[in-house]
Amino acid sequence: MIKNNDISFKYKMLKNNILQSFLKLKPLHQVHNPVMFSVYVGSILITGLLIQVMLGQGEMPLNFIFNITCWLWFTVLFANFSEAIAEARGKAQAESLRKARREIQAKKLSSPTTRASFALTKSADLRAGHYVLVEEGDYIPCDGEVIEGIASVNESAITGESAPVIRESGGDRSSVTGGTRVTSDWLVIKITANPGETFLDHMINLVEGAKRQKTPNEIALNILLAKLTIIFLVVCVTLLPYSIFSVETMNNGKVVSITTLISLFVCLAPTTIGALVSAIGIAGMDRMIQRNVVALSGRAIEAAGDVNVLLLDKTGTITLGNRQASEFIPVEGVTLETLADVAQLASLADETAEGRSIVILAKEKYAIRSRNIQELQATFIPFSAQTRMSGVNLQGREIRKGATEAIATFIKERGGHFPPTVQELVNTISRQGATPLMVAEGPRILGIVKLKDIVKGGIRERFTELRRMGIKTIMVTGDNPLTAAAIAAEAGVDDFLAEATPEDKLNLIRSLQKEGRLVAMAGDGTNDAPALAQADVAVAMNTGTPIAKEAGNMVDLDSNPTKLIEIVEIGKQLLMTRGTITTFSIANDVAKYFAILPAAFASTYPALNNLNIMQLKSTQSAILSAVIFNALIIIFLIPLALRGVRYARVSASHLLKTNILIYGVGGLIAPFIGIKLIDLILQGLSVI
């Protein structure tokens, strides 16, 4: 049962779309579409002829010119209406996004270290570089980056997902979006956007289509349509002097009227695809939004339709992003409890997800309770990219945990050695897809903490689907080759690049592009930004860093790397829809020749009446029927332009064959049926 408020909403949208159809009649708007602009000019000329007839000096009967004038203007309005409907769907979603934007009382800090003292400030007064405190139950006032704290954040207002996500300082999960709500703990945030420049503002502008630029294929199609329009215009203009010459030479027949020539031009020009091309592009971006993907350009959507290689960052994209300690593996002569105790000591001050997981594993599996850091009087050694290890010094003990090579260097510097059996154990763990974290005390290896990357659920099936679509998947990771190979096998990707630096990712994309491949990249980290900027289709995860989102030309609000399946389908659907309607439009024009050409020149060449194969009532009825059909077919094709052709995984040759057989043949047959039916209706109503 349809609710009254639903009916009211739909009526309001319809009313607004009709209003927009008239507002789009401005010459500055019409001139952007060459085909419809020519129809627009023709409508103005016909209107002038109508006024001339009303003053008693017309070339054709008033009733005929009046009907032609009305239907030519309807043709322009129907084209505007199709564009208005496509834009309205985006504007409705933009309105829902605006509701997520609210005026928020922010707790502004004078400095990031003075959390106890803050001043209440309106979110609109915040600027990039300001610091704010957001506590449990507070809304995040503006886009920013977490510089201190860890909290659960409800991002349903942006992503539509009700499950909260973790946001914390450092790493690739420090980016937060204005309008989302902290559901636990607290965060200190550095504001990164000024008012009007937030991610939400950017989304609203994109959804409304205000900044939608024509894509290369759309520009190419418009150029083709413009050339065809010019050709038909030249043909129709030269027909008038030819008709005059023929009548004067033969002293028989009548000169073809300007009204008839304008009608002929409008019917023969590719008005069908010209009227719908803009709506098809807008609808493609709208379908992206419905999949919770913000496309920053229409070009990216079209490119997605031709993608054949997909690069995915492992951490946070294929895997959940937080490696968890899953097992303690001691070397010979060391007990499990000893290894767990030492590993926990080295991790007490480690705020990373890996460090916390080691403390929890030791507590849960071996009942080793975490100790008070102050009571230990220990000196904690933080992790650094240079040393690739962290640890603790206490009571003459040096405890370290870190990468295999770093720990091997550490113990050798203290007179120890790295046993071959430990290296074999490291290789075994790597082959299993886990990461070995070495633990040592002084010159002695105590054992290994096995860190497991958790592959996202269902991702293997999604990669199988991509393979069926002809898309090769490549995982890029900084892990060693053994670990990378194991994760690649578990996830089901086609290939992988191990120990990858940002430069390696960039060079890989460039080499693939040199081979003629169209490359898509999905990533979420700052180190992914160069590759995202180089890729043809760059899908940045919403959970990623601001730099990654700026480098991408799409942002996935659900942060699901396999969303590329839907993105590719929408891209292919957009290209298929444009090709389908173009095929139908050209076939349509060919069929209309047989209806309007004999009728248009029957007055000059009476013998042409023999070509009236549809047995149309009269010359005026034939011309008016063709003009009416030309306008109405736009309305009938609007749902197809907005919904898109159903995507099917078929070859290009099969798709071309289907287009010709269904939409090509259909485009040839439809005018014969439609024009004849309209002619019968005009006869029944005695319009002509």
HELIX and SHEET records of a PDB file:
HELIX    1   1 ASN A    4  LEU A   23  1                                  20    
HELIX    2   2 PRO A   27  GLN A   30  1                                   4    
HELIX    3   3 PRO A   34  MET A   54  1                                  21    
HELIX    4   4 LEU A   62  ALA A  100  1                                  39    
HELIX    5   5 SER A  123  ASP A  125  5                                   3    
HELIX    6   6 SER A  156  THR A  159  1                                   4    
HELIX    7   7 PHE A  199  VAL A  207  1                                   9    
HELIX    8   8 PRO A  216  MET A  250  1                                  35    
HELIX    9   9 ILE A  258  LEU A  268  1                                  11    
HELIX   10  10 THR A  271  GLN A  290  1                                  20    
HELIX   11  11 GLY A  298  ALA A  304  1                                   7    
HELIX   12  12 LYS A  314  ILE A  318  3                                   5    
HELIX   13  13 LEU A  336  SER A  347  1                                  12    
HELIX   14  14 ALA A  353  TYR A  366  1                                  14    
HELIX   15  15 ILE A  373  LEU A  376  1                                   4    
HELIX   16  16 THR A  404  GLU A  413  1                                  10    
HELIX   17  17 PRO A  420  ARG A  431  1                                  12    
HELIX   18  18 ILE A  459  ARG A  468  1                                  10    
HELIX   19  19 PRO A  481  ALA A  491  1                                  11    
HELIX   20  20 PRO A  502  LYS A  514  1                                  13    
HELIX   21  21 THR A  526  ASP A  528  5                                   3    
HELIX   22  22 ALA A  529  GLN A  534  1                                   6    
HELIX   23  23 PRO A  546  ALA A  551  1                                   6    
HELIX   24  24 PRO A  561  LYS A  563  5                                   3    
HELIX   25  25 LEU A  564  PHE A  601  1                                  38    
HELIX   26  26 PRO A  606  LEU A  611  5                                   6    
HELIX   27  27 THR A  619  ARG A  643  1                                  25    
HELIX   28  28 ALA A  652  THR A  658  1                                   7    
HELIX   29  29 ASN A  659  GLY A  664  3                                   6    
HELIX   30  30 VAL A  665  LEU A  685  1                                  21    
SHEET    1   A 6 PHE A 118  LYS A 122  0                                        
SHEET    2   A 6 GLN A 105  LEU A 109 -1                                        
SHEET    3   A 6 TYR A 131  GLU A 135 -1                                        
SHEET    4   A 6 ARG A 181  ILE A 191 -1                                        
SHEET    5   A 6 GLY A 144  ASN A 154 -1                                        
SHEET    6   A 6 VAL A 165  GLU A 168 -1                                        
SHEET    1   B 6 PHE A 118  LYS A 122  0                                        
SHEET    2   B 6 GLN A 105  LEU A 109 -1                                        
SHEET    3   B 6 TYR A 131  GLU A 135 -1                                        
SHEET    4   B 6 ARG A 181  ILE A 191 -1                                        
SHEET    5   B 6 GLY A 144  ASN A 154 -1                                        
SHEET    6   B 6 SER A 175  VAL A 176 -1                                        
SHEET    1   C 7 VAL A 293  ALA A 295  0                                        
SHEET    2   C 7 MET A 554  ASP A 556 -1                                        
SHEET    3   C 7 VAL A 537  MET A 541  1                                        
SHEET    4   C 7 VAL A 519  GLY A 523  1                                        
SHEET    5   C 7 VAL A 309  ASP A 313  1                                        
SHEET    6   C 7 LYS A 472  VAL A 476  1                                        
SHEET    7   C 7 ASP A 495  LEU A 497  1                                        
SHEET    1   D 6 GLN A 324  PRO A 330  0                                        
SHEET    2   D 6 ARG A 444  LYS A 452 -1                                        
SHEET    3   D 6 ALA A 434  GLU A 441 -1                                        
SHEET    4   D 6 ARG A 397  GLY A 402 -1                                        
SHEET    5   D 6 MET A 389  LEU A 394 -1                                        
SHEET    6   D 6 THR A 379  ILE A 381 -1                                        
END                                                                             
